[in-house]
C-alpha cells in the first residue's frame, strides 16, 4: 500500500501536494508537513493504521486535480 501512496503522491501537482500535506497534518494531528512528506511519504514509514485513510484522501485529491485539468483543457 505504501508504494501505491507514493505513486499517487508523485502524480500530484504542487497545489494538490500542498493540499494533501495540509489535510494529513490536520487529520492525523502531526506537527509538521515536513515530517509527513519526508518520513511518511518519501521514507515509506506511514503508520499502518493511517494507510487506508491516506489512500482515500489521495484518490479524492487526484480526482479533483484531474477534473480541474479537464476543465482547463476544455476551455482551450
mmJSON file of the N, C-alpha and C atoms, coordinates in Angstrom:
{"data_MODEL":{"atom_site":{
"group_PDB":["ATOM","ATOM","ATOM","ATOM","ATOM","ATOM","ATOM","ATOM","ATOM","ATOM","ATOM","ATOM","ATOM","ATOM","ATOM","ATOM","ATOM","ATOM","ATOM","ATOM","ATOM","ATOM","ATOM","ATOM","ATOM","ATOM","ATOM","ATOM","ATOM","ATOM","ATOM","ATOM","ATOM","ATOM","ATOM","ATOM","ATOM","ATOM","ATOM","ATOM","ATOM","ATOM","ATOM","ATOM","ATOM","ATOM","ATOM","ATOM","ATOM","ATOM","ATOM","ATOM","ATOM","ATOM","ATOM","ATOM","ATOM","ATOM","ATOM","ATOM","ATOM","ATOM","ATOM","ATOM","ATOM","ATOM","ATOM","ATOM","ATOM","ATOM","ATOM","ATOM","ATOM","ATOM","ATOM","ATOM","ATOM","ATOM","ATOM","ATOM","ATOM","ATOM","ATOM","ATOM","ATOM","ATOM","ATOM","ATOM","ATOM","ATOM","ATOM","ATOM","ATOM","ATOM","ATOM","ATOM","ATOM","ATOM","ATOM","ATOM","ATOM","ATOM","ATOM","ATOM","ATOM","ATOM","ATOM","ATOM","ATOM","ATOM","ATOM","ATOM","ATOM","ATOM","ATOM","ATOM","ATOM","ATOM","ATOM","ATOM","ATOM","ATOM","ATOM","ATOM","ATOM","ATOM","ATOM","ATOM","ATOM","ATOM","ATOM","ATOM","ATOM","ATOM","ATOM","ATOM","ATOM","ATOM","ATOM","ATOM","ATOM","ATOM","ATOM","ATOM","ATOM","ATOM","ATOM","ATOM","ATOM","ATOM","ATOM","ATOM","ATOM","ATOM","ATOM","ATOM","ATOM","ATOM","ATOM","ATOM","ATOM","ATOM","ATOM","ATOM","ATOM","ATOM","ATOM","ATOM","ATOM","ATOM","ATOM","ATOM","ATOM","ATOM","ATOM","ATOM","ATOM","ATOM","ATOM","ATOM","ATOM","ATOM","ATOM","ATOM","ATOM","ATOM","ATOM","ATOM","ATOM","ATOM","ATOM","ATOM","ATOM","ATOM","ATOM","ATOM","ATOM","ATOM","ATOM","ATOM","ATOM","ATOM","ATOM","ATOM","ATOM","ATOM","ATOM","ATOM","ATOM","ATOM","ATOM","ATOM","ATOM","ATOM","ATOM","ATOM","ATOM","ATOM","ATOM","ATOM","ATOM","ATOM","ATOM","ATOM","ATOM","ATOM","ATOM","ATOM"],
"id":[1,2,3,4,5,6,7,8,9,10,11,12,13,14,15,16,17,18,19,20,21,22,23,24,25,26,27,28,29,30,31,32,33,34,35,36,37,38,39,40,41,42,43,44,45,46,47,48,49,50,51,52,53,54,55,56,57,58,59,60,61,62,63,64,65,66,67,68,69,70,71,72,73,74,75,76,77,78,79,80,81,82,83,84,85,86,87,88,89,90,91,92,93,94,95,96,97,98,99,100,101,102,103,104,105,106,107,108,109,110,111,112,113,114,115,116,117,118,119,120,121,122,123,124,125,126,127,128,129,130,131,132,133,134,135,136,137,138,139,140,141,142,143,144,145,146,147,148,149,150,151,152,153,154,155,156,157,158,159,160,161,162,163,164,165,166,167,168,169,170,171,172,173,174,175,176,177,178,179,180,181,182,183,184,185,186,187,188,189,190,191,192,193,194,195,196,197,198,199,200,201,202,203,204,205,206,207,208,209,210,211,212,213,214,215,216,217,218,219,220,221,222,223,224,225,226,227,228],
"type_symbol":["N","C","C","N","C","C","N","C","C","N","C","C","N","C","C","N","C","C","N","C","C","N","C","C","N","C","C","N","C","C","N","C","C","N","C","C","N","C","C","N","C","C","N","C","C","N","C","C","N","C","C","N","C","C","N","C","C","N","C","C","N","C","C","N","C","C","N","C","C","N","C","C","N","C","C","N","C","C","N","C","C","N","C","C","N","C","C","N","C","C","N","C","C","N","C","C","N","C","C","N","C","C","N","C","C","N","C","C","N","C","C","N","C","C","N","C","C","N","C","C","N","C","C","N","C","C","N","C","C","N","C","C","N","C","C","N","C","C","N","C","C","N","C","C","N","C","C","N","C","C","N","C","C","N","C","C","N","C","C","N","C","C","N","C","C","N","C","C","N","C","C","N","C","C","N","C","C","N","C","C","N","C","C","N","C","C","N","C","C","N","C","C","N","C","C","N","C","C","N","C","C","N","C","C","N","C","C","N","C","C","N","C","C","N","C","C","N","C","C","N","C","C","N","C","C","N","C","C"],
"label_atom_id":["N","CA","C","N","CA","C","N","CA","C","N","CA","C","N","CA","C","N","CA","C","N","CA","C","N","CA","C","N","CA","C","N","CA","C","N","CA","C","N","CA","C","N","CA","C","N","CA","C","N","CA","C","N","CA","C","N","CA","C","N","CA","C","N","CA","C","N","CA","C","N","CA","C","N","CA","C","N","CA","C","N","CA","C","N","CA","C","N","CA","C","N","CA","C","N","CA","C","N","CA","C","N","CA","C","N","CA","C","N","CA","C","N","CA","C","N","CA","C","N","CA","C","N","CA","C","N","CA","C","N","CA","C","N","CA","C","N","CA","C","N","CA","C","N","CA","C","N","CA","C","N","CA","C","N","CA","C","N","CA","C","N","CA","C","N","CA","C","N","CA","C","N","CA","C","N","CA","C","N","CA","C","N","CA","C","N","CA","C","N","CA","C","N","CA","C","N","CA","C","N","CA","C","N","CA","C","N","CA","C","N","CA","C","N","CA","C","N","CA","C","N","CA","C","N","CA","C","N","CA","C","N","CA","C","N","CA","C","N","CA","C","N","CA","C","N","CA","C","N","CA","C","N","CA","C","N","CA","C","N","CA","C","N","CA","C"],
"label_alt_id":[null,null,null,null,null,null,null,null,null,null,null,null,null,null,null,null,null,null,null,null,null,null,null,null,null,null,null,null,null,null,null,null,null,null,null,null,null,null,null,null,null,null,null,null,null,null,null,null,null,null,null,null,null,null,null,null,null,null,null,null,null,null,null,null,null,null,null,null,null,null,null,null,null,null,null,null,null,null,null,null,null,null,null,null,null,null,null,null,null,null,null,null,null,null,null,null,null,null,null,null,null,null,null,null,null,null,null,null,null,null,null,null,null,null,null,null,null,null,null,null,null,null,null,null,null,null,null,null,null,null,null,null,null,null,null,null,null,null,null,null,null,null,null,null,null,null,null,null,null,null,null,null,null,null,null,null,null,null,null,null,null,null,null,null,null,null,null,null,null,null,null,null,null,null,null,null,null,null,null,null,null,null,null,null,null,null,null,null,null,null,null,null,null,null,null,null,null,null,null,null,null,null,null,null,null,null,null,null,null,null,null,null,null,null,null,null,null,null,null,null,null,null,null,null,null,null,null,null],
"label_comp_id":["UNK","UNK","UNK","UNK","UNK","UNK","UNK","UNK","UNK","UNK","UNK","UNK","UNK","UNK","UNK","UNK","UNK","UNK","UNK","UNK","UNK","UNK","UNK","UNK","UNK","UNK","UNK","UNK","UNK","UNK","UNK","UNK","UNK","UNK","UNK","UNK","UNK","UNK","UNK","UNK","UNK","UNK","UNK","UNK","UNK","UNK","UNK","UNK","UNK","UNK","UNK","UNK","UNK","UNK","UNK","UNK","UNK","UNK","UNK","UNK","UNK","UNK","UNK","UNK","UNK","UNK","UNK","UNK","UNK","UNK","UNK","UNK","UNK","UNK","UNK","UNK","UNK","UNK","UNK","UNK","UNK","UNK","UNK","UNK","UNK","UNK","UNK","UNK","UNK","UNK","UNK","UNK","UNK","UNK","UNK","UNK","UNK","UNK","UNK","UNK","UNK","UNK","UNK","UNK","UNK","UNK","UNK","UNK","UNK","UNK","UNK","UNK","UNK","UNK","UNK","UNK","UNK","UNK","UNK","UNK","UNK","UNK","UNK","UNK","UNK","UNK","UNK","UNK","UNK","UNK","UNK","UNK","UNK","UNK","UNK","UNK","UNK","UNK","UNK","UNK","UNK","UNK","UNK","UNK","UNK","UNK","UNK","UNK","UNK","UNK","UNK","UNK","UNK","UNK","UNK","UNK","UNK","UNK","UNK","UNK","UNK","UNK","UNK","UNK","UNK","UNK","UNK","UNK","UNK","UNK","UNK","UNK","UNK","UNK","UNK","UNK","UNK","UNK","UNK","UNK","UNK","UNK","UNK","UNK","UNK","UNK","UNK","UNK","UNK","UNK","UNK","UNK","UNK","UNK","UNK","UNK","UNK","UNK","UNK","UNK","UNK","UNK","UNK","UNK","UNK","UNK","UNK","UNK","UNK","UNK","UNK","UNK","UNK","UNK","UNK","UNK","UNK","UNK","UNK","UNK","UNK","UNK","UNK","UNK","UNK","UNK","UNK","UNK"],
"label_asym_id":["A","A","A","A","A","A","A","A","A","A","A","A","A","A","A","A","A","A","A","A","A","A","A","A","A","A","A","A","A","A","A","A","A","A","A","A","A","A","A","A","A","A","A","A","A","A","A","A","A","A","A","A","A","A","A","A","A","A","A","A","A","A","A","A","A","A","A","A","A","A","A","A","A","A","A","A","A","A","A","A","A","A","A","A","A","A","A","A","A","A","A","A","A","A","A","A","A","A","A","A","A","A","A","A","A","A","A","A","A","A","A","A","A","A","A","A","A","A","A","A","A","A","A","A","A","A","A","A","A","A","A","A","A","A","A","A","A","A","A","A","A","A","A","A","A","A","A","A","A","A","A","A","A","A","A","A","A","A","A","A","A","A","A","A","A","A","A","A","A","A","A","A","A","A","A","A","A","A","A","A","A","A","A","A","A","A","A","A","A","A","A","A","A","A","A","A","A","A","A","A","A","A","A","A","A","A","A","A","A","A","A","A","A","A","A","A","A","A","A","A","A","A","A","A","A","A","A","A"],
"label_entity_id":["1","1","1","1","1","1","1","1","1","1","1","1","1","1","1","1","1","1","1","1","1","1","1","1","1","1","1","1","1","1","1","1","1","1","1","1","1","1","1","1","1","1","1","1","1","1","1","1","1","1","1","1","1","1","1","1","1","1","1","1","1","1","1","1","1","1","1","1","1","1","1","1","1","1","1","1","1","1","1","1","1","1","1","1","1","1","1","1","1","1","1","1","1","1","1","1","1","1","1","1","1","1","1","1","1","1","1","1","1","1","1","1","1","1","1","1","1","1","1","1","1","1","1","1","1","1","1","1","1","1","1","1","1","1","1","1","1","1","1","1","1","1","1","1","1","1","1","1","1","1","1","1","1","1","1","1","1","1","1","1","1","1","1","1","1","1","1","1","1","1","1","1","1","1","1","1","1","1","1","1","1","1","1","1","1","1","1","1","1","1","1","1","1","1","1","1","1","1","1","1","1","1","1","1","1","1","1","1","1","1","1","1","1","1","1","1","1","1","1","1","1","1","1","1","1","1","1","1"],
"label_seq_id":[1,1,1,2,2,2,3,3,3,4,4,4,5,5,5,6,6,6,7,7,7,8,8,8,9,9,9,10,10,10,11,11,11,12,12,12,13,13,13,14,14,14,15,15,15,16,16,16,17,17,17,18,18,18,19,19,19,20,20,20,21,21,21,22,22,22,23,23,23,24,24,24,25,25,25,26,26,26,27,27,27,28,28,28,29,29,29,30,30,30,31,31,31,32,32,32,33,33,33,34,34,34,35,35,35,36,36,36,37,37,37,38,38,38,39,39,39,40,40,40,41,41,41,42,42,42,43,43,43,44,44,44,45,45,45,46,46,46,47,47,47,48,48,48,49,49,49,50,50,50,51,51,51,52,52,52,53,53,53,54,54,54,55,55,55,56,56,56,57,57,57,58,58,58,59,59,59,60,60,60,61,61,61,62,62,62,63,63,63,64,64,64,65,65,65,66,66,66,67,67,67,68,68,68,69,69,69,70,70,70,71,71,71,72,72,72,73,73,73,74,74,74,75,75,75,76,76,76],
"pdbx_PDB_ins_code":[null,null,null,null,null,null,null,null,null,null,null,null,null,null,null,null,null,null,null,null,null,null,null,null,null,null,null,null,null,null,null,null,null,null,null,null,null,null,null,null,null,null,null,null,null,null,null,null,null,null,null,null,null,null,null,null,null,null,null,null,null,null,null,null,null,null,null,null,null,null,null,null,null,null,null,null,null,null,null,null,null,null,null,null,null,null,null,null,null,null,null,null,null,null,null,null,null,null,null,null,null,null,null,null,null,null,null,null,null,null,null,null,null,null,null,null,null,null,null,null,null,null,null,null,null,null,null,null,null,null,null,null,null,null,null,null,null,null,null,null,null,null,null,null,null,null,null,null,null,null,null,null,null,null,null,null,null,null,null,null,null,null,null,null,null,null,null,null,null,null,null,null,null,null,null,null,null,null,null,null,null,null,null,null,null,null,null,null,null,null,null,null,null,null,null,null,null,null,null,null,null,null,null,null,null,null,null,null,null,null,null,null,null,null,null,null,null,null,null,null,null,null,null,null,null,null,null,null],
"Cartn_x":[0.819,0.0,0.867,2.025,2.917,3.356,3.658,4.07,2.93,1.716,0.551,0.434,0.629,0.568,1.67,2.873,3.988,3.681,3.123,2.789,1.754,0.722,-0.298,0.302,1.161,1.791,2.633,3.312,4.154,3.333,2.067,1.195,0.537,0.703,0.078,0.898,0.192,0.892,1.186,1.911,2.324,1.146,0.096,-1.082,-1.75,-1.901,-2.543,-1.675,-0.365,0.54,0.452,0.438,0.338,-0.954,-2.038,-3.348,-3.331,-2.713,-2.634,-1.89,-0.766,0.017,-0.748,-1.449,-2.27,-3.328,-4.0,-5.054,-4.509,-3.356,-2.789,-2.34,-1.785,-1.379,-2.595,-3.684,-4.911,-5.545,-5.647,-6.314,-5.622,-4.283,-3.542,-2.828,-3.089,-2.533,-1.015,-0.359,1.097,1.576,2.735,3.198,3.594,4.154,4.644,4.397,4.227,4.097,5.401,6.51,7.828,7.973,7.49,7.561,6.752,5.561,4.721,5.367,5.861,6.462,7.732,8.649,9.949,9.915,9.255,9.249,8.19,6.974,5.88,5.91,5.893,5.752,7.084,8.092,9.378,10.064,10.067,10.729,9.965,8.69,7.89,7.521,7.553,7.236,5.859,4.871,3.495,2.917,2.397,1.789,0.685,0.71,-0.241,-1.686,-1.96,-3.328,-3.833,-2.929,-3.317,-3.332,-2.787,-2.584,-3.882,-4.891,-6.146,-6.771,-6.755,-7.338,-6.55,-5.229,-4.401,-4.721,-4.912,-5.277,-6.583,-7.565,-8.854,-8.669,-7.934,-7.692,-6.976,-5.931,-5.157,-5.999,-6.82,-7.684,-8.636,-9.214,-10.138,-9.426,-8.244,-7.493,-7.065,-6.628,-6.243,-7.45,-8.588,-9.803,-10.119,-10.028,-10.261,-9.231,-7.977,-6.913,-7.209,-7.611,-7.901,-9.136,-10.115,-11.298,-10.907,-10.071,-9.616,-8.846,-7.975,-7.185,-8.088,-9.096,-10.033,-10.811,-11.189,-11.897,-11.016,-9.753,-8.825,-8.667,-8.513,-8.344,-9.57,-10.753,-11.991,-12.126,-11.673,-11.814,-10.901,-9.875,-8.979,-9.59],
"Cartn_y":[-1.194,0.0,1.263,1.186,2.349,2.747,1.774,2.102,2.776,2.364,2.985,4.445,4.686,6.049,6.908,6.365,7.103,7.43,6.478,6.675,7.783,7.761,8.807,10.172,10.221,11.484,12.04,11.162,11.605,12.135,11.752,12.216,13.558,14.015,15.276,16.469,17.524,18.772,19.481,20.592,21.283,21.699,22.196,22.645,21.481,20.369,19.203,18.607,18.567,18.062,18.904,20.209,21.111,20.863,20.724,20.454,19.104,18.103,16.771,16.837,17.519,17.612,18.369,19.427,20.172,19.262,18.499,17.601,16.518,15.966,14.906,15.425,16.629,17.232,17.372,17.865,18.047,16.711,15.823,14.536,13.702,13.666,12.786,13.532,14.834,15.663,15.52,15.657,15.621,17.074,17.317,18.687,19.389,18.656,19.365,18.601,19.379,18.794,18.122,18.699,18.158,16.717,16.474,15.122,14.138,14.551,13.669,13.411,14.452,14.296,13.44,13.809,13.135,11.752,11.621,10.332,9.387,9.908,9.025,8.704,9.75,9.525,9.089,9.934,9.621,8.45,8.475,7.425,6.117,6.15,4.928,4.414,5.302,4.88,5.403,5.095,5.513,4.519,5.025,4.11,3.276,1.99,1.067,1.505,2.0,2.401,3.56,4.337,5.509,5.261,4.16,3.945,3.943,3.253,3.2,4.583,5.35,6.7,7.597,7.47,8.27,7.923,6.659,6.254,6.938,6.927,7.563,9.06,9.723,11.169,11.454,10.7,10.922,10.65,9.628,9.337,10.498,11.034,12.161,13.399,13.673,14.843,14.711,13.526,13.314,13.442,12.965,13.11,14.593,15.385,16.832,17.487,17.054,17.601,17.323,16.103,15.745,16.473,16.691,17.461,18.89,19.509,20.877,20.916,19.953,19.881,19.728,18.897,18.675,19.952,20.698,21.962,22.946,23.007,23.916,23.487,22.208,21.684,21.976,21.842,22.053,23.504,24.441,25.86,26.34,25.57,25.987,25.647],
"Cartn_z":[0.0,0.0,0.0,0.625,0.679,-0.726,-1.56,-2.936,-3.696,-3.456,-4.078,-3.626,-2.343,-1.808,-2.423,-2.497,-3.109,-4.573,-5.282,-6.686,-6.856,-6.028,-6.105,-5.775,-4.775,-4.38,-5.527,-6.252,-7.365,-8.54,-8.625,-9.709,-9.394,-8.169,-7.774,-8.239,-8.657,-8.953,-7.628,-7.674,-6.457,-5.583,-6.207,-5.463,-4.732,-5.416,-4.827,-3.716,-3.923,-2.885,-1.621,-1.812,-0.668,0.1,-0.63,-0.01,0.712,0.097,0.705,2.032,2.052,3.282,4.368,3.977,4.939,5.558,4.711,5.196,6.12,5.774,6.596,7.953,7.997,9.269,10.182,9.612,10.398,10.792,9.831,10.051,11.131,11.085,11.984,13.106,13.211,14.283,14.41,13.271,13.209,13.212,13.792,13.957,12.664,11.705,10.523,9.223,8.17,6.834,6.43,6.872,6.53,7.044,8.258,8.816,7.975,7.582,6.767,5.417,4.795,3.471,3.535,4.424,4.455,5.093,6.233,6.928,6.385,6.228,5.838,4.351,3.518,2.072,1.456,1.535,0.903,1.604,2.943,3.716,3.777,3.411,3.395,4.776,5.782,7.148,7.574,6.762,7.055,8.062,9.187,10.148,9.485,9.742,9.12,9.353,10.531,10.869,10.01,9.408,8.62,7.11,6.668,5.24,4.437,4.89,4.125,3.992,5.067,5.031,4.087,4.076,3.173,1.724,1.42,0.056,-0.358,0.516,0.208,-0.039,0.837,0.693,-0.62,-0.913,-2.136,-3.381,-3.357,-4.511,-4.767,-3.714,-3.866,-4.391,-3.863,-4.313,-5.776,-6.169,-7.57,-8.489,-8.04,-8.832,-9.058,-8.003,-8.128,-9.041,-8.923,-9.771,-11.24,-11.554,-12.941,-13.467,-12.597,-13.005,-13.377,-12.56,-12.844,-14.162,-14.358,-15.584,-16.796,-16.666,-17.766,-18.092,-17.078,-17.294,-18.046,-17.69,-18.372,-19.831,-20.07,-21.421,-22.28,-21.717,-22.457,-22.892,-22.095,-22.407,-23.53,-23.86,-24.94,-26.208],
"occupancy":[1.0,1.0,1.0,1.0,1.0,1.0,1.0,1.0,1.0,1.0,1.0,1.0,1.0,1.0,1.0,1.0,1.0,1.0,1.0,1.0,1.0,1.0,1.0,1.0,1.0,1.0,1.0,1.0,1.0,1.0,1.0,1.0,1.0,1.0,1.0,1.0,1.0,1.0,1.0,1.0,1.0,1.0,1.0,1.0,1.0,1.0,1.0,1.0,1.0,1.0,1.0,1.0,1.0,1.0,1.0,1.0,1.0,1.0,1.0,1.0,1.0,1.0,1.0,1.0,1.0,1.0,1.0,1.0,1.0,1.0,1.0,1.0,1.0,1.0,1.0,1.0,1.0,1.0,1.0,1.0,1.0,1.0,1.0,1.0,1.0,1.0,1.0,1.0,1.0,1.0,1.0,1.0,1.0,1.0,1.0,1.0,1.0,1.0,1.0,1.0,1.0,1.0,1.0,1.0,1.0,1.0,1.0,1.0,1.0,1.0,1.0,1.0,1.0,1.0,1.0,1.0,1.0,1.0,1.0,1.0,1.0,1.0,1.0,1.0,1.0,1.0,1.0,1.0,1.0,1.0,1.0,1.0,1.0,1.0,1.0,1.0,1.0,1.0,1.0,1.0,1.0,1.0,1.0,1.0,1.0,1.0,1.0,1.0,1.0,1.0,1.0,1.0,1.0,1.0,1.0,1.0,1.0,1.0,1.0,1.0,1.0,1.0,1.0,1.0,1.0,1.0,1.0,1.0,1.0,1.0,1.0,1.0,1.0,1.0,1.0,1.0,1.0,1.0,1.0,1.0,1.0,1.0,1.0,1.0,1.0,1.0,1.0,1.0,1.0,1.0,1.0,1.0,1.0,1.0,1.0,1.0,1.0,1.0,1.0,1.0,1.0,1.0,1.0,1.0,1.0,1.0,1.0,1.0,1.0,1.0,1.0,1.0,1.0,1.0,1.0,1.0,1.0,1.0,1.0,1.0,1.0,1.0,1.0,1.0,1.0,1.0,1.0,1.0],
"B_iso_or_equiv":[0.0,0.0,0.0,0.0,0.0,0.0,0.0,0.0,0.0,0.0,0.0,0.0,0.0,0.0,0.0,0.0,0.0,0.0,0.0,0.0,0.0,0.0,0.0,0.0,0.0,0.0,0.0,0.0,0.0,0.0,0.0,0.0,0.0,0.0,0.0,0.0,0.0,0.0,0.0,0.0,0.0,0.0,0.0,0.0,0.0,0.0,0.0,0.0,0.0,0.0,0.0,0.0,0.0,0.0,0.0,0.0,0.0,0.0,0.0,0.0,0.0,0.0,0.0,0.0,0.0,0.0,0.0,0.0,0.0,0.0,0.0,0.0,0.0,0.0,0.0,0.0,0.0,0.0,0.0,0.0,0.0,0.0,0.0,0.0,0.0,0.0,0.0,0.0,0.0,0.0,0.0,0.0,0.0,0.0,0.0,0.0,0.0,0.0,0.0,0.0,0.0,0.0,0.0,0.0,0.0,0.0,0.0,0.0,0.0,0.0,0.0,0.0,0.0,0.0,0.0,0.0,0.0,0.0,0.0,0.0,0.0,0.0,0.0,0.0,0.0,0.0,0.0,0.0,0.0,0.0,0.0,0.0,0.0,0.0,0.0,0.0,0.0,0.0,0.0,0.0,0.0,0.0,0.0,0.0,0.0,0.0,0.0,0.0,0.0,0.0,0.0,0.0,0.0,0.0,0.0,0.0,0.0,0.0,0.0,0.0,0.0,0.0,0.0,0.0,0.0,0.0,0.0,0.0,0.0,0.0,0.0,0.0,0.0,0.0,0.0,0.0,0.0,0.0,0.0,0.0,0.0,0.0,0.0,0.0,0.0,0.0,0.0,0.0,0.0,0.0,0.0,0.0,0.0,0.0,0.0,0.0,0.0,0.0,0.0,0.0,0.0,0.0,0.0,0.0,0.0,0.0,0.0,0.0,0.0,0.0,0.0,0.0,0.0,0.0,0.0,0.0,0.0,0.0,0.0,0.0,0.0,0.0,0.0,0.0,0.0,0.0,0.0,0.0],
"pdbx_formal_charge":[null,null,null,null,null,null,null,null,null,null,null,null,null,null,null,null,null,null,null,null,null,null,null,null,null,null,null,null,null,null,null,null,null,null,null,null,null,null,null,null,null,null,null,null,null,null,null,null,null,null,null,null,null,null,null,null,null,null,null,null,null,null,null,null,null,null,null,null,null,null,null,null,null,null,null,null,null,null,null,null,null,null,null,null,null,null,null,null,null,null,null,null,null,null,null,null,null,null,null,null,null,null,null,null,null,null,null,null,null,null,null,null,null,null,null,null,null,null,null,null,null,null,null,null,null,null,null,null,null,null,null,null,null,null,null,null,null,null,null,null,null,null,null,null,null,null,null,null,null,null,null,null,null,null,null,null,null,null,null,null,null,null,null,null,null,null,null,null,null,null,null,null,null,null,null,null,null,null,null,null,null,null,null,null,null,null,null,null,null,null,null,null,null,null,null,null,null,null,null,null,null,null,null,null,null,null,null,null,null,null,null,null,null,null,null,null,null,null,null,null,null,null,null,null,null,null,null,null],
"auth_seq_id":[1,1,1,2,2,2,3,3,3,4,4,4,5,5,5,6,6,6,7,7,7,8,8,8,9,9,9,10,10,10,11,11,11,12,12,12,13,13,13,14,14,14,15,15,15,16,16,16,17,17,17,18,18,18,19,19,19,20,20,20,21,21,21,22,22,22,23,23,23,24,24,24,25,25,25,26,26,26,27,27,27,28,28,28,29,29,29,30,30,30,31,31,31,32,32,32,33,33,33,34,34,34,35,35,35,36,36,36,37,37,37,38,38,38,39,39,39,40,40,40,41,41,41,42,42,42,43,43,43,44,44,44,45,45,45,46,46,46,47,47,47,48,48,48,49,49,49,50,50,50,51,51,51,52,52,52,53,53,53,54,54,54,55,55,55,56,56,56,57,57,57,58,58,58,59,59,59,60,60,60,61,61,61,62,62,62,63,63,63,64,64,64,65,65,65,66,66,66,67,67,67,68,68,68,69,69,69,70,70,70,71,71,71,72,72,72,73,73,73,74,74,74,75,75,75,76,76,76],
"auth_comp_id":["UNK","UNK","UNK","UNK","UNK","UNK","UNK","UNK","UNK","UNK","UNK","UNK","UNK","UNK","UNK","UNK","UNK","UNK","UNK","UNK","UNK","UNK","UNK","UNK","UNK","UNK","UNK","UNK","UNK","UNK","UNK","UNK","UNK","UNK","UNK","UNK","UNK","UNK","UNK","UNK","UNK","UNK","UNK","UNK","UNK","UNK","UNK","UNK","UNK","UNK","UNK","UNK","UNK","UNK","UNK","UNK","UNK","UNK","UNK","UNK","UNK","UNK","UNK","UNK","UNK","UNK","UNK","UNK","UNK","UNK","UNK","UNK","UNK","UNK","UNK","UNK","UNK","UNK","UNK","UNK","UNK","UNK","UNK","UNK","UNK","UNK","UNK","UNK","UNK","UNK","UNK","UNK","UNK","UNK","UNK","UNK","UNK","UNK","UNK","UNK","UNK","UNK","UNK","UNK","UNK","UNK","UNK","UNK","UNK","UNK","UNK","UNK","UNK","UNK","UNK","UNK","UNK","UNK","UNK","UNK","UNK","UNK","UNK","UNK","UNK","UNK","UNK","UNK","UNK","UNK","UNK","UNK","UNK","UNK","UNK","UNK","UNK","UNK","UNK","UNK","UNK","UNK","UNK","UNK","UNK","UNK","UNK","UNK","UNK","UNK","UNK","UNK","UNK","UNK","UNK","UNK","UNK","UNK","UNK","UNK","UNK","UNK","UNK","UNK","UNK","UNK","UNK","UNK","UNK","UNK","UNK","UNK","UNK","UNK","UNK","UNK","UNK","UNK","UNK","UNK","UNK","UNK","UNK","UNK","UNK","UNK","UNK","UNK","UNK","UNK","UNK","UNK","UNK","UNK","UNK","UNK","UNK","UNK","UNK","UNK","UNK","UNK","UNK","UNK","UNK","UNK","UNK","UNK","UNK","UNK","UNK","UNK","UNK","UNK","UNK","UNK","UNK","UNK","UNK","UNK","UNK","UNK","UNK","UNK","UNK","UNK","UNK","UNK"],
"auth_asym_id":["A","A","A","A","A","A","A","A","A","A","A","A","A","A","A","A","A","A","A","A","A","A","A","A","A","A","A","A","A","A","A","A","A","A","A","A","A","A","A","A","A","A","A","A","A","A","A","A","A","A","A","A","A","A","A","A","A","A","A","A","A","A","A","A","A","A","A","A","A","A","A","A","A","A","A","A","A","A","A","A","A","A","A","A","A","A","A","A","A","A","A","A","A","A","A","A","A","A","A","A","A","A","A","A","A","A","A","A","A","A","A","A","A","A","A","A","A","A","A","A","A","A","A","A","A","A","A","A","A","A","A","A","A","A","A","A","A","A","A","A","A","A","A","A","A","A","A","A","A","A","A","A","A","A","A","A","A","A","A","A","A","A","A","A","A","A","A","A","A","A","A","A","A","A","A","A","A","A","A","A","A","A","A","A","A","A","A","A","A","A","A","A","A","A","A","A","A","A","A","A","A","A","A","A","A","A","A","A","A","A","A","A","A","A","A","A","A","A","A","A","A","A","A","A","A","A","A","A"],
"auth_atom_id":["N","CA","C","N","CA","C","N","CA","C","N","CA","C","N","CA","C","N","CA","C","N","CA","C","N","CA","C","N","CA","C","N","CA","C","N","CA","C","N","CA","C","N","CA","C","N","CA","C","N","CA","C","N","CA","C","N","CA","C","N","CA","C","N","CA","C","N","CA","C","N","CA","C","N","CA","C","N","CA","C","N","CA","C","N","CA","C","N","CA","C","N","CA","C","N","CA","C","N","CA","C","N","CA","C","N","CA","C","N","CA","C","N","CA","C","N","CA","C","N","CA","C","N","CA","C","N","CA","C","N","CA","C","N","CA","C","N","CA","C","N","CA","C","N","CA","C","N","CA","C","N","CA","C","N","CA","C","N","CA","C","N","CA","C","N","CA","C","N","CA","C","N","CA","C","N","CA","C","N","CA","C","N","CA","C","N","CA","C","N","CA","C","N","CA","C","N","CA","C","N","CA","C","N","CA","C","N","CA","C","N","CA","C","N","CA","C","N","CA","C","N","CA","C","N","CA","C","N","CA","C","N","CA","C","N","CA","C","N","CA","C","N","CA","C","N","CA","C","N","CA","C","N","CA","C","N","CA","C","N","CA","C","N","CA","C"],
"pdbx_PDB_model_num":[1,1,1,1,1,1,1,1,1,1,1,1,1,1,1,1,1,1,1,1,1,1,1,1,1,1,1,1,1,1,1,1,1,1,1,1,1,1,1,1,1,1,1,1,1,1,1,1,1,1,1,1,1,1,1,1,1,1,1,1,1,1,1,1,1,1,1,1,1,1,1,1,1,1,1,1,1,1,1,1,1,1,1,1,1,1,1,1,1,1,1,1,1,1,1,1,1,1,1,1,1,1,1,1,1,1,1,1,1,1,1,1,1,1,1,1,1,1,1,1,1,1,1,1,1,1,1,1,1,1,1,1,1,1,1,1,1,1,1,1,1,1,1,1,1,1,1,1,1,1,1,1,1,1,1,1,1,1,1,1,1,1,1,1,1,1,1,1,1,1,1,1,1,1,1,1,1,1,1,1,1,1,1,1,1,1,1,1,1,1,1,1,1,1,1,1,1,1,1,1,1,1,1,1,1,1,1,1,1,1,1,1,1,1,1,1,1,1,1,1,1,1,1,1,1,1,1,1]
}}}
